Amino acid sequence: MMVVGVVGKICAVFVSIPQPIVGGVLMVMFGMIAAVGISNIQFADMNSSRNLFIVGFSIVFGLALPYYMKTHPNAIDTGILEIDQILTVLFKTSMAVGCIVALILDNTIPGTIEERGLKAWRKHLSDESDEQFQTASIKIYNLPFGLNRISSSKVAKYLPFLPYNDEDRSPTANEELKDVDSKL
């Protein structure tokens, strides 16, 4: 895009694209982004009222708070201009608000591993039968340069941005999953 901005002839080609074509391309692109985002919940039990509440509230609050922030530009007034600007930009972004609300609700509202989709996700990761559609191992997402010591602490289990694999840490986690499998 920097080359397009510097070289006038290439920029003229992009500027000459009609607005309906650009709108159509944007609709397809953002539609695909939304569909991929929604497909991330494919392992969760969407018949559960817990999960329906989390998804529904996150979507609606992700639309309502940014609208409120745009219609009330001085809603945040901490007295520190930089913090006001950061919070205003963050709360005007629908995707950020929805993500933060969903992360908080999913980690605070109690739910079983089946409801949260963790059991099906682990089964999908460990499924060796279909090598063509095999997903990457969880070890790929470990922290670099020996920083895995941070993620080995107990608090990492509750922080969604730290990789935490409880199967490697305790033998009871594997026994728990085997007990749940045998009950089903």
C-alpha positions as a Markdown table, in Angstrom:
| # | Residue | x | y | z |
|---|---|---|---|---|
| 1 | Met | 0.0 | 0.0 | 0.0 |
| 2 | Met | 3.0 | 2.3 | 0.5 |
| 3 | Val | 4.0 | 1.8 | -3.1 |
| 4 | Val | 0.5 | 2.5 | -4.2 |
| 5 | Gly | 0.6 | 5.8 | -2.3 |
| 6 | Val | 3.9 | 6.8 | -3.8 |
| 7 | Val | 3.5 | 5.7 | -7.4 |
| 8 | Gly | 0.8 | 7.9 | -8.9 |
| 9 | Lys | -0.1 | 5.6 | -11.8 |
| 10 | Ile | -0.8 | 2.6 | -9.6 |
| 11 | Cys | -2.7 | 4.8 | -7.2 |
| 12 | Ala | -4.8 | 6.1 | -10.1 |
| 13 | Val | -5.8 | 2.5 | -11.0 |
| 14 | Phe | -7.2 | 1.9 | -7.5 |
| 15 | Val | -8.9 | 5.3 | -7.3 |
| 16 | Ser | -10.7 | 4.5 | -10.6 |
| 17 | Ile | -12.4 | 1.4 | -9.1 |
| 18 | Pro | -16.2 | 2.3 | -8.8 |
| 19 | Gln | -17.5 | 2.6 | -5.3 |
| 20 | Pro | -20.1 | -0.2 | -5.7 |
| 21 | Ile | -17.3 | -2.6 | -6.5 |
| 22 | Val | -15.3 | -1.5 | -3.5 |
| 23 | Gly | -18.5 | -1.9 | -1.4 |
| 24 | Gly | -19.1 | -5.4 | -2.7 |
| 25 | Val | -15.6 | -6.5 | -2.0 |
| 26 | Leu | -15.7 | -5.1 | 1.5 |
| 27 | Met | -19.0 | -6.9 | 2.1 |
| 28 | Val | -17.5 | -10.2 | 1.0 |
| 29 | Met | -14.3 | -9.6 | 3.0 |
| 30 | Phe | -16.1 | -8.6 | 6.3 |
| 31 | Gly | -18.7 | -11.4 | 5.8 |
| 32 | Met | -15.8 | -13.9 | 5.7 |
| 33 | Ile | -14.2 | -12.4 | 8.7 |
| 34 | Ala | -17.5 | -12.6 | 10.7 |
| 35 | Ala | -18.1 | -16.2 | 9.5 |
| 36 | Val | -14.6 | -17.3 | 10.6 |
| 37 | Gly | -15.1 | -15.6 | 13.9 |
| 38 | Ile | -18.4 | -17.4 | 14.5 |
| 39 | Ser | -16.9 | -20.7 | 13.4 |
| 40 | Asn | -14.6 | -20.4 | 16.4 |
| 41 | Ile | -17.5 | -21.4 | 18.7 |
| 42 | Gln | -18.2 | -24.6 | 16.7 |
| 43 | Phe | -17.1 | -26.8 | 19.6 |
| 44 | Ala | -19.1 | -25.0 | 22.3 |
| 45 | Asp | -22.6 | -26.3 | 23.2 |
| 46 | Met | -24.8 | -23.6 | 21.8 |
| 47 | Asn | -27.9 | -25.3 | 23.3 |
| 48 | Ser | -26.7 | -24.2 | 26.7 |
| 49 | Ser | -28.3 | -21.1 | 28.1 |
| 50 | Arg | -24.9 | -20.1 | 29.6 |
| 51 | Asn | -23.3 | -20.0 | 26.1 |
| 52 | Leu | -26.3 | -18.4 | 24.5 |
| 53 | Phe | -26.2 | -15.6 | 27.1 |
| 54 | Ile | -22.4 | -15.0 | 26.6 |
| 55 | Val | -22.6 | -14.9 | 22.8 |
| 56 | Gly | -25.8 | -12.8 | 22.7 |
| 57 | Phe | -24.8 | -10.3 | 25.4 |
| 58 | Ser | -21.3 | -9.9 | 23.9 |
| 59 | Ile | -22.7 | -9.1 | 20.4 |
| 60 | Val | -25.4 | -6.7 | 21.7 |
| 61 | Phe | -23.1 | -5.0 | 24.2 |
| 62 | Gly | -20.4 | -4.8 | 21.4 |
| 63 | Leu | -22.8 | -2.9 | 19.3 |
| 64 | Ala | -24.4 | -0.8 | 22.1 |
| 65 | Leu | -21.4 | 0.6 | 23.9 |
| 66 | Pro | -19.6 | 1.9 | 20.8 |
| 67 | Tyr | -22.9 | 3.6 | 19.7 |
| 68 | Tyr | -23.2 | 5.2 | 23.1 |
| 69 | Met | -19.6 | 6.3 | 23.0 |
| 70 | Lys | -20.0 | 7.9 | 19.5 |
| 71 | Thr | -23.1 | 9.8 | 20.5 |
| 72 | His | -21.6 | 10.9 | 23.8 |
| 73 | Pro | -18.1 | 12.0 | 23.0 |
| 74 | Asn | -17.2 | 13.3 | 26.5 |
| 75 | Ala | -18.6 | 10.2 | 28.4 |
| 76 | Ile | -15.1 | 9.3 | 29.8 |
| 77 | Asp | -13.5 | 12.0 | 31.9 |
| 78 | Thr | -10.8 | 10.7 | 34.2 |
| 79 | Gly | -8.9 | 14.0 | 34.2 |
| 80 | Ile | -5.9 | 12.5 | 32.3 |
| 81 | Leu | -6.3 | 13.2 | 28.6 |
| 82 | Glu | -4.2 | 10.3 | 27.4 |
| 83 | Ile | -6.2 | 7.7 | 29.4 |
| 84 | Asp | -9.4 | 9.3 | 28.2 |
| 85 | Gln | -8.3 | 9.0 | 24.6 |
| 86 | Ile | -7.2 | 5.4 | 25.0 |
| 87 | Leu | -10.4 | 4.3 | 26.7 |
| 88 | Thr | -12.6 | 6.2 | 24.2 |
| 89 | Val | -10.9 | 4.6 | 21.2 |
| 90 | Leu | -11.1 | 1.1 | 22.9 |
| 91 | Phe | -14.8 | 1.5 | 23.8 |
| 92 | Lys | -15.7 | 2.8 | 20.3 |
| 93 | Thr | -14.4 | -0.4 | 18.7 |
| 94 | Ser | -17.2 | -3.0 | 18.5 |
| 95 | Met | -14.9 | -5.9 | 18.1 |
| 96 | Ala | -12.7 | -5.0 | 21.1 |
| 97 | Val | -15.8 | -4.4 | 23.4 |
| 98 | Gly | -17.4 | -7.7 | 22.3 |
| 99 | Cys | -14.2 | -9.7 | 22.8 |
| 100 | Ile | -13.5 | -8.2 | 26.2 |
| 101 | Val | -17.0 | -8.9 | 27.4 |
| 102 | Ala | -17.0 | -12.4 | 26.0 |
| 103 | Leu | -13.6 | -13.2 | 27.7 |
| 104 | Ile | -14.8 | -11.9 | 31.0 |
| 105 | Leu | -18.1 | -13.7 | 30.9 |
| 106 | Asp | -16.7 | -17.0 | 29.7 |
| 107 | Asn | -14.1 | -17.0 | 32.5 |
| 108 | Thr | -16.4 | -15.9 | 35.3 |
| 109 | Ile | -19.7 | -17.8 | 34.6 |
| 110 | Pro | -19.2 | -21.4 | 35.7 |
| 111 | Gly | -19.6 | -24.1 | 33.0 |
| 112 | Thr | -18.6 | -27.6 | 32.4 |
| 113 | Ile | -15.9 | -28.6 | 30.0 |
| 114 | Glu | -18.5 | -29.9 | 27.6 |
| 115 | Glu | -20.5 | -26.7 | 27.6 |
| 116 | Arg | -17.4 | -24.6 | 27.0 |
| 117 | Gly | -16.3 | -26.9 | 24.2 |
| 118 | Leu | -13.0 | -27.8 | 25.7 |
| 119 | Lys | -13.6 | -31.5 | 25.7 |
| 120 | Ala | -14.6 | -31.6 | 22.0 |
| 121 | Trp | -11.7 | -29.2 | 21.1 |
| 122 | Arg | -9.2 | -31.5 | 22.9 |
| 123 | Lys | -10.6 | -34.5 | 21.2 |
| 124 | His | -10.3 | -32.7 | 17.9 |
| 125 | Leu | -6.7 | -31.9 | 18.6 |
| 126 | Ser | -5.8 | -35.4 | 19.7 |
| 127 | Asp | -7.6 | -37.1 | 16.8 |
| 128 | Glu | -4.9 | -39.0 | 14.9 |
| 129 | Ser | -7.3 | -40.7 | 12.4 |
| 130 | Asp | -7.6 | -37.9 | 9.8 |
| 131 | Glu | -4.1 | -36.7 | 9.1 |
| 132 | Gln | -5.3 | -34.4 | 6.2 |
| 133 | Phe | -7.2 | -32.1 | 8.5 |
| 134 | Gln | -4.9 | -32.3 | 11.5 |
| 135 | Thr | -4.6 | -29.1 | 13.5 |
| 136 | Ala | -1.4 | -27.8 | 14.9 |
| 137 | Ser | -0.3 | -29.0 | 18.3 |
| 138 | Ile | -0.8 | -26.9 | 21.4 |
| 139 | Lys | 3.0 | -26.8 | 21.8 |
| 140 | Ile | 3.2 | -24.5 | 18.9 |
| 141 | Tyr | 1.6 | -21.8 | 21.0 |
| 142 | Asn | 4.2 | -22.0 | 23.8 |
| 143 | Leu | 6.1 | -18.8 | 24.7 |
| 144 | Pro | 9.5 | -18.3 | 23.1 |
| 145 | Phe | 13.0 | -18.1 | 24.8 |
| 146 | Gly | 12.2 | -20.2 | 27.8 |
| 147 | Leu | 9.4 | -18.0 | 29.0 |
| 148 | Asn | 7.2 | -21.0 | 29.6 |
| 149 | Arg | 8.0 | -20.7 | 33.3 |
| 150 | Ile | 5.5 | -17.8 | 33.3 |
| 151 | Ser | 2.7 | -20.0 | 31.9 |
| 152 | Ser | 3.5 | -22.8 | 34.3 |
| 153 | Ser | 2.1 | -20.9 | 37.3 |
| 154 | Lys | -1.4 | -21.6 | 38.5 |
| 155 | Val | -2.7 | -18.0 | 37.7 |
| 156 | Ala | -1.9 | -18.6 | 34.0 |
| 157 | Lys | -4.9 | -21.0 | 33.9 |
| 158 | Tyr | -7.2 | -18.0 | 34.4 |
| 159 | Leu | -5.5 | -15.5 | 32.0 |
| 160 | Pro | -6.8 | -16.1 | 28.4 |
| 161 | Phe | -3.7 | -14.6 | 26.8 |
| 162 | Leu | -1.2 | -17.1 | 28.4 |
| 163 | Pro | -0.8 | -20.6 | 27.0 |
| 164 | Tyr | -1.7 | -23.1 | 29.7 |
| 165 | Asn | -1.8 | -26.8 | 29.1 |
| 166 | Asp | -3.0 | -28.5 | 32.3 |
| 167 | Glu | -2.5 | -31.9 | 30.8 |
| 168 | Asp | 1.3 | -31.5 | 31.0 |
| 169 | Arg | 1.2 | -30.1 | 34.5 |
| 170 | Ser | -0.9 | -32.6 | 36.5 |
| 171 | Pro | -1.8 | -36.3 | 36.0 |
| 172 | Thr | -5.2 | -35.6 | 37.6 |
| 173 | Ala | -6.3 | -33.6 | 34.5 |
| 174 | Asn | -5.9 | -36.6 | 32.2 |
| 175 | Glu | -7.7 | -38.8 | 34.8 |
| 176 | Glu | -10.6 | -36.2 | 35.0 |
| 177 | Leu | -11.0 | -36.3 | 31.2 |
| 178 | Lys | -11.0 | -40.1 | 31.2 |
| 179 | Asp | -13.6 | -40.1 | 33.9 |
| 180 | Val | -15.8 | -37.7 | 31.9 |
| 181 | Asp | -15.3 | -39.8 | 28.8 |
| 182 | Ser | -16.3 | -43.0 | 30.6 |
| 183 | Lys | -19.5 | -41.3 | 32.0 |
| 184 | Leu | -20.5 | -40.3 | 28.5 |
